[in-house]
Amino acid sequence: MAQETILKNSEHESSLIAKRVYISGLIILLLVLMIISRVFYLTVLEYDHFTTLSKSNRVKITPIPPIRGLIYSRDGILLAENKPIFSLEVIPEQIDDVDELINQLKKIISIEDNDIKRFKKSLKKKRRFENVALRLNLNEEEAALFAVNRHRFSGVDVVAGLNRYYPLGEELVHSIGYVARIDEDDMKKLNASNYSGTTHIGKLGIEKSYESLLHGDVGYQQVEVNAQGRVIRVLDRTAPKPGENLHLTIDISLQRVAIEALKNKRGAIVAIDPRNGDILTFVSSPGYDPNKFVNGIDTKSYKALLSSKDKPLINRATQGKYPPGSTIKPFMGLLALNNGVRNLNDESWCPGWFSLKGHEHRYRDWKKQGHGHTDLHKAIIQSCDVFFYILAHELGINRIHQGLSKFGLGKKSGIDISGESKALLPSREWKRKALGQAWFPGETLIIGIGQGYALTTPIQLAKATASLASRGNVVVPRLVFSTSSSITNEKKELPIKTEDKIIMNNERYWGDIIQSMRDVVHGVSGTAWRSGLNAKYEFAGKTGTAQVIGIAQDKEYNKDEISEEFQDHALFIAFAPVESPEIAVAIIVENGGGGSKTAAPIARKMFDNFMNKILVNKG
């Protein structure tokens, strides 16, 4: 019988398939178990390790603050620089307990209560991932001590930076000003993007007015950081653009002569080049150290400045308001000539007092016995009050206000720093609006000698003197004459700003008044003749004495019976050389007494310094 051929064994195939499925399932199960165990290993057993690794590879975009521009004097002396410093900085998001951190850091370096107070105040203003300075100005020893213990403090590091520093301290604080830490009010006005990473901003003076030039443009870098926030590597970088350097008009040697002359006195001195408005000297006395404000002045020191009777924080050169006194008389003389009220030789009789017709009140002259017959030339030389009472009465307040305003009195001078006062050039309209009262004839008389409501600032008076010296050419005072690139050193001159020329009906009037002012210091009867003695050059000037308090009709002014704070202010305006003026000054010494005794000698010292340098340069 033929053997039966089995073509299909279903039982065997089923067994084979079952084995294969079992093996496959086992393999899959093993793979799943391997995956689960790996996930468990990564997410549970190695959680801390891989969390740290993930943080350590974080990429940040960090700003690179620009380097602030430097400030130089006209003779190249560095006035504002950036000094390297070390600061201890903290990243708040990486700190669990700030107070405990501070306590631990105190064991290594000194941290004062003021440091902690400033730090906690900054914490509220900054985002948690931004660096906040805990201690500023670490010395090398402190920086080294922290470096040794760096591994103990996560989120804390010593950061190298630059700190604004003013080498001459208080000598130029009222012109340069200072920078200080950016506050909430600053942030509202700033371009936040361009100030990313910047901690300081100009607060006063040149530092504030030229902030946009000095600051520069921020840069950025893409960095990889570790868990402690320390940079591992830089991935990409856009360099910042440093700020421009500024070159001031101030002559340091002349500035120091003025400062020394005002030592231990309150007052202000401004010297201007009449040709271009360059401010050669800008002194407000007393001053204060701007370096104390850079990183925050302590409360005790600030209160001492605020409460000081000498008011050092006030910029007297632009904010001090003083009666111009007799320094106004040359300008009054010009107005009289130009309005046809007086000729040069017209005389008035001075018995030592003047009264308006129908009035008994006597307006007294400084010279009790009077000056006798007095013309304009003599009135300026000897500063005859009675002559200018009469002259002011003849001019009237309307013409006085209109004429003096052309010289910049009662207006801001336009100087390139903020905070300037307009002072006050009174008029009928002003009195009606401000006081609700009519203008009286007697008030016109005392305006004629620079008293009454009239107030001026030293910068205004200097600008007016410069305009007179240059025979009507009016230039705007400036403290900065050029900028230069921090990269290429390429200089750029700033334009000279001018105002409308003061026009006289006859150009001779300028010469007439200038000649009278020349004789104030070089004439034998001039009120400042001692200041002109033995000068190798000729200069012109006018003394002034401004009353701080009124004196009753039946009383005499006795300096010894009046406390210092109520004694007269001493004033002097002058320019040199007479034939071609290159410097004009306005000097005010508070409670200094007579202008001829106190203020005029200061001008002579300044002119000697200035003119000697000119003579040396000419060989």
Buried (B, 14 or more C-beta within 10 A) or exposed (E): EEEEEEEEEEEEEEEEEEEEEEEEEEEEEEEEEEEEEEEEEEEEEEEEEEEEEEBBEEEEEBBBBBBBBBBBBBEEBBBBBBEEBBBBBBBBEBBEEBEEBBEBBEEBBEBEEEBBEBBBEBBEEEEEEBBBBBBBBBEEEBBEBBEEBEEEBBBBBBEEBBBBBBEBBBBBBBBBBBBBBBEEEBEEEBEEEBBBBBBBBBBBBBBBBBBEBBBBBBBBBBBBBBBBBBEEEEEEEEEBBBBBBBBBBBBBBBBBBBBEBBEEBBBBBBBBBBBBBBBBBBBBBBBBBBBBBBBBBEEEEBEEBEEEEBBBBBBBBBBBBBBBBBBBBBBBBBBBBBBEBBEBEBBBEBEBBBEBEEEEEEBBBBBEEBBBEBBBBBBBBBBBBBBBBBBBBBBBBEBBBBBBEBBBBBBBBBBBBEBBBBBBBBBBEBBEEEEEEEBEEBBBBBBBBBBBBBBBBBBBBBBBBBBBBBBBBBBBBBBBBBBBBBEEEEEEEBEEBEBEEBEBEEEEBBEBBBBBBBBBBBBEEBBBBEBBEEBEBEBBBBBBBBBBEEEEEEEEBEEEEBEEEEBBBBBBBBBBBBEEBBBBBBBBBBBBBBBBBBBBBBBBBBBBBBBEBEEEEEE
